[in-house]
Amino acid sequence: MSDLGLFRVVGGADRGGIIVRSERELGSDAVARLSAGALVKGLECHEGRLLYELVQGDGPSKGWVTMNLRGKDLLVKASTVTSEESTAEGSTDSDPDSPKALVEAEATQDEKGEKISPDEREALHRYESKFNEVRDGIHAGYNRKSFPWALPQKVKETSEDVIKAAEAFKEKRQRKTRYWDVDSDGEEVTLCPRCFMPLGESAYEGKQKSTFVHPECMAQVMIEEMQEQEAEFLKEQKEKKLKNRQEHDIGWCPSTVPSNSSLAERFGLKANGLTCLVWDEATRNVKVAATLEPSAAVNLEYLALALKVRRQERREPLFSLDPVDPQNMETTTQKKRYEPQWLAGTSVGDVMFQADY
């Protein structure tokens, strides 16, 4: 093992530290957590995993931790953190307008008594203490007519008679839309009820009584009607499909996905989460390993059945819904066809059926 230098833990502050595992693999047992701010000595680094020895802080004295998770550093070089802190402290102390400098200057002036006298300081202290009091009208100092918002206000409810009278007045004021106007020559011209522009030489009869619309507006009306009909058709088909799924128990469910834990134990891996395949250059073999990346994960049972088909049948798994009576396609029912036939009843056969349906 080589000395990689000192590292400072900067991640896991909101979770009580970062996870420490006994072995280098992510699927190994978790020992405890290494507290944020701890100082460790790096002994070995392999593919983003660091073997450390505790120097300062709370946590296991030795173990494996992850240095970076999803683009966020969990450990950084201790020299980088120290230089950033020293730079920030130096810039703050050297800035005469910084909050720390202003507080120190004000404290110095107070001690000298150049600006604030003891009486003024006491008056200012009493004034500041008033900000912490509740201004709900209980305190005698705020229970006065000058501050009516400090008192609880009663909400006046509007009577039903007033509401009905307002609605009746609103309906009375509504006017009927007119579809005509007077042009510059003083002649009445008919307006399109859709765009309220004067009609030309050609027009179509509108939906409303005694109304006419432009040909362009009529085309838009027909397009909107077609879109409404299509939306209504899709809605009916969706409801029908959902009803069939519930009636015949058809549809994919996450609970039907096989777990990787039982098959992973056969390969000597204790993993309750995602698993993937890894090519080992040293042994030139494919191994099963734990992973946190969904795009690299595989389901071991699906993979095993697919490889079994390739090895025994020398082909790819196949599923299709075929008509029972090809001569009567409109009324005939469909049947399931698996190749090879022993895929029926397996997890791969079920997921292929759900994907095809």
N, C-alpha and C positions, 0 to 999 in steps of 0.2 A: 504494500500500500504506500502511496505517495502523499505528501502534504500538499493540499490544494489551497491552503490559506484559510483565513477566517471569513465566516459568512454570518450575516445578520438576518433573522427571521422577520419579514415584513408583511406576511400574509396571515390570514386566519384570525385577525383581531376580533371579529364579531362571532367567531365559533369556538373561542377558547384555545386557539392555536392550530397548527397543521398536524395532519395524521402521520404517525411514525409506525412503520411496519418492520417486522423482524427480518424479512428477506427482501431481495431486490425486486421480485415480481409484485405486481399490483394485487394479485389474488392472495398474497400471503396474509397472515394474521396481523391485525392492527394492535400495537402494544399500548400506546397512549397518544397524547397530543403534546407537541412542542410549542411552548407559549410564544406569543408574538413579542419581539424584542430580544429574544434569546440570542446569545453569541455562541456559534459552534465552529468546530475545526473540520474542514473537509478532508476525508481520507481517500475516497474513491468516487468516481463519477461515471455512470453508464447510462446512455440514452435518456438523459434528463432526470435520472435518479441519483441521489447523493448519499453516500455513507458518511455519517458525521460522528464526531465525539463532542459531547457537551462541554463548553468552557464556562458559560455564565447563563443563568436563567433557569426556568422550571421545565421539566420534561425528562424523558428517558436519557440515560447517560450515553447511549449509542443506538443507532438504528438507521433505517433507510427512509428518506423523505423525497417528495417531488419538488423540483426547483421551480417549475413553471406550469401553470394550469390555465388552459384556455386563453393564452396570451398575457396572463398576469403573473408577474414575478412573485414567488413565495419566499425566496431567499435571494439576497444580493451580497456582493462583496462588502465586507465591513469597511474597507477603506473608502468606498463610494459614499456610503451613508455618512461616515464621519466628516468627509470633505464637504458634503452638502449642508450638514448641520452647522459646521464652522463658518461656512460662507454666509448662511442665513443669519447667524448671530452677529457676525461682523458687520453685515450691511445694516442690521437693525440698530446696533450701538453707534455706528458712525453717522446715521441719519438724524439730524437735529429735529426733524419734524415727525419722527416716529412716535407712536403712542407711548412707548416706554420712556423716551426722552422727555416728552411733555409732562408725564406724570412725575418724573423725578424733578423736573424744573418747578412744577407747581408745589411739590412737597418742600423743596428748598425755600421757595418764597413764603410758604406758610410758616416754616420754622423761624424765619427771620422776621415775620410779622410786617413785611413791607406793604402787602396788598390787603390781607384779610385780618381783621381784628378778632379777638376772642368772641365778642358779642355777635359779630357778623357770621362767624363760623357756627355758633350755636343756632342762630336764626336759620342759616342755610341747612343745617342738619335737621331741624324740625320741619322745614319745608319739604325736604327730600323724604322724610318718613311718612308724609301724608300720601305719597304715591302708592304705598302698599295697602292703604285702607280700602275697604269695599264701599263703593259709591252707589249703594242701593237704597238710600234714604234712611237707613238705620242710624248712621252717624249724625249727631246733631248739627255738625258743621256744614253738612250738605243737604239737610232737610229743609229747604226753603224754596220759595216760589221762583227764584231767579234761575234755578236749575230744574225745570219740570221733568227732564229726561231721567233724573235720578230717582224719580218716584214711579212705582208700578202704574201703568196706564191700563184702563179698561177699554176693551175693544167693543165698539158699538156694532151690533148686528143689524143688518138691513132687513126690514120686514118684507114678508112675501108680497104684500100689496104694492109696495114700491117697485119690487122686481117685475111683477106682472104689468104694472103701468108703463115701465120703461120698455119692456118687450113689445107691448102693444103700440107704443109710440114709434118704435123702430120699424115695425111692420107697416105702419101707416105711411111712413116717409119713403118706403121703398117704391121706386118708380119702375114702370115697365120699360124695358130697353126698346128704343125705336131704331128701326133699320132703314131710315131715310134721312136725307138732309137737303139743304138748299144750296145750289151752286152760286157762282158769282153772277150769273144771269137771272137769279131769282127763281129758277126752275127746280122742282123736286127731283132728286135722283135716288135710286134704290141702292142701299149699301149691302155689302156681303156680311152676314152675321159672324163670320169667322175672322176676317181681317179688317172689317169696317171700312173698306175702300169701295168707291163707286164701281158698279158693274159695267161691263162692256157690252159688246154685241151678242156674245154667247154666254150662257150661264146654265147651271144645273139646279134642279129643285132641291132645296135643303130639307133637313129632317123636321125643322119646325114649320108650322103652318104658314103659308104665304111668304116663304123666304126663298132666296136664291143665292147660290154661291158661285165663285169663280171656278173654272176648270182646274186650275192649279190647287185651289183649296179643296176641291172635291177629291183630287188625287191623294192629298194628305189625309183626308177623312177616311178614304178606303184603306190606306196603309195602316192607319191607327186601328181600324176595325180588324184587319187581318192580324195585327200584332196582338190585340186583345184575345182573339179567337185562339191563336197559337199558345198564348200564355195559359188560357183556360184549359186547352187540351193537354199541355204538359203537366198542369196541376192535377188533372184527373188521372193521367197515367202514373204520376208519382204516388198518388193516394192508392191507386189500384195495386201498384207494385208493392207498396208498404203493407197493404192488407194481405197480399199473397205471401209475403215473407213471414208475417206473424202467424198466418194460418198453417203454413207448411214448415215452419221453423227453418226458414232459409235466411242466410245472411252471415257475414263474417263477424266473429266476436273475439276480442283479445284473450278471453279465458280459454279458448280452444287452442291457442298456440302452445306447442310442447315446450317444456322447460329444459334448459341446458344442464342443470345441476347433476342429474343422474348420469348422463353420458360423459360429462366433464370429469366426474370422479373416476371413471374407467381409465381416463388418460392421466390420472394423478393430479388433477387440478381441482381445487376447491373454489368454485365461482358460482355465485348466485345471480350474477348480472349478465352483461353482454360478454360474448366470447368471439374470438376470431382465429384465423389460421396464420401461423408465422413460419417462414422459411428459415431454418437454422443452417447457417453457412458452415459451422464446424462439423456437425454430423450429417449435413446434406439431407435433412429430413423435414417434413412438415409437422409442426407441433400446434397444439391447442393452447391459447393464452387468453387471459382476461383483457378487456379493452373498455375504454370510455367513449370511443368514437362510434356512433350508430352506423355510419356509412361503411365501416369495416367489419361490422358484426355479421355473423352467420348463425342460423339455427342448425344445431348439430343433428337433430332427428331428420329434418328435411334433407340435409346434405347426405346423411347416411343412406336414406332410401333412394335418392337420386343416383348415388354412386352404385347402389345395388342393381338398379335397372341397367345402368351402363355396363356393369361387369357381367351380369347374367344374360341380359337380352341383347346387348350390343346395339342399343338405340336410346333415344331420349324418351322420357315419360310423355304420354299423350292422353288427353281427355277431350271429349266432344259430346254435344247433345244432338243426337240423331233422331229423325222422325221415325215413328213406329210404322207408319204406312206412307212410303214415299210418293204413292200415287194420289194421295189425298192430303196435301200439305196444309190446307186451310183449317181442317177440323181435327187432324190427327194429333196425338200427344207425342212427347219426346221421351227418349230413353238415354240413360247414361252409358257411355262407352269408354272403357279404360284400356289402355295398352301399355304394359301387360295387364291382364285382368286382375291379378292379385293386388293391384293398387287400390281397388275398391275397399273401402273401410279403413284405409290408412290415413294418417294425418296429411300426407302429400296429396292423396286422392281427394280429400275433403277441401283442401285449400285450392286445388285446381278447379274443382266444381264451383266454389264460391267466386273465383276470379272469372270464370267463364259466364256465370249467370249474371 
